[in-house]
Amino acid sequence: MYYIFEVVLVWLVVCFGQRAGELWFSRKNIPWGGITAGLSWGLVHALTKGSITIGLSALLAGILYGVIYLLLKKKAPVTYLFILLAFVI
């Protein structure tokens, strides 16, 4: 149950981060939402866990989720399911 809600938060960061990046930089083919999620999530994990490796893996995971969002043509429900699958596997 915890992962369902955590993925909702990551998914929201990806969706709104993508929208913000597109508005600010006018480039729709860059995973802005994934970069936003990865940087914030990765930085928090690196600082709270005290491990650069954990932070980098969270950064890469966030970018992966952003790429998934773009590959699925920003279809929010489908993206949520794929991020959930990637998150729990």
C-alpha positions in Angstrom: 0.0 0.0 0.0 2.9 2.3 0.8 4.4 2.0 -2.7 1.0 2.9 -4.3 1.1 6.3 -2.6 4.8 6.9 -3.0 4.5 6.2 -6.7 1.6 8.7 -6.9 4.0 11.4 -5.5 6.8 10.5 -8.0 4.3 10.4 -10.8 3.0 13.8 -9.9 6.5 15.3 -9.8 7.2 13.7 -13.2 4.0 15.0 -14.8 4.2 18.5 -13.4 8.0 18.7 -13.8 7.6 17.8 -17.5 5.0 20.5 -18.0 7.1 23.1 -16.3 10.2 22.2 -18.3 8.3 22.4 -21.5 6.9 25.8 -20.6 10.2 27.2 -19.4 12.6 25.8 -22.1 10.2 25.0 -25.0 11.8 21.6 -25.6 9.3 18.7 -25.4 11.7 15.8 -26.2 13.7 16.2 -23.0 12.5 14.3 -19.9 12.2 17.4 -17.7 9.9 15.6 -15.2 12.3 12.8 -14.8 15.2 15.2 -14.3 13.1 17.1 -11.7 12.1 13.9 -9.9 15.6 12.4 -10.2 17.4 15.5 -8.9 15.1 16.1 -6.0 14.7 12.4 -5.1 18.3 11.6 -5.6 19.5 14.6 -3.6 17.2 13.7 -0.7 18.3 10.1 -0.7 22.0 11.0 -0.9 21.7 13.4 2.1 19.4 11.2 4.2 21.0 7.9 3.5 24.6 9.3 3.5 25.4 7.4 0.3 26.2 8.9 -3.1 25.5 5.5 -4.7 22.0 5.5 -3.4 21.5 9.1 -4.5 22.8 8.3 -8.0 20.5 5.3 -8.3 17.5 7.4 -7.3 18.6 10.1 -9.8 18.8 7.5 -12.6 15.4 6.0 -11.5 13.8 9.4 -11.7 15.1 10.0 -15.2 13.9 6.6 -16.2 10.4 7.4 -15.0 10.5 10.6 -17.0 11.6 8.7 -20.1 8.7 6.2 -19.5 6.3 9.2 -19.4 7.5 10.5 -22.7 7.6 7.1 -24.4 4.0 6.5 -23.4 3.1 9.9 -24.9 2.2 11.5 -21.6 -0.8 9.2 -21.0 -1.1 9.6 -17.2 -2.9 6.4 -16.1 -0.8 4.1 -18.2 2.4 6.0 -17.1 1.4 5.5 -13.5 1.1 1.7 -14.0 4.4 1.4 -15.7 6.2 3.5 -13.1 4.5 1.4 -10.4 5.8 -1.8 -12.1 9.3 -0.3 -12.5 9.2 0.9 -8.9 8.3 -2.5 -7.3 10.4 -4.7 -9.5 
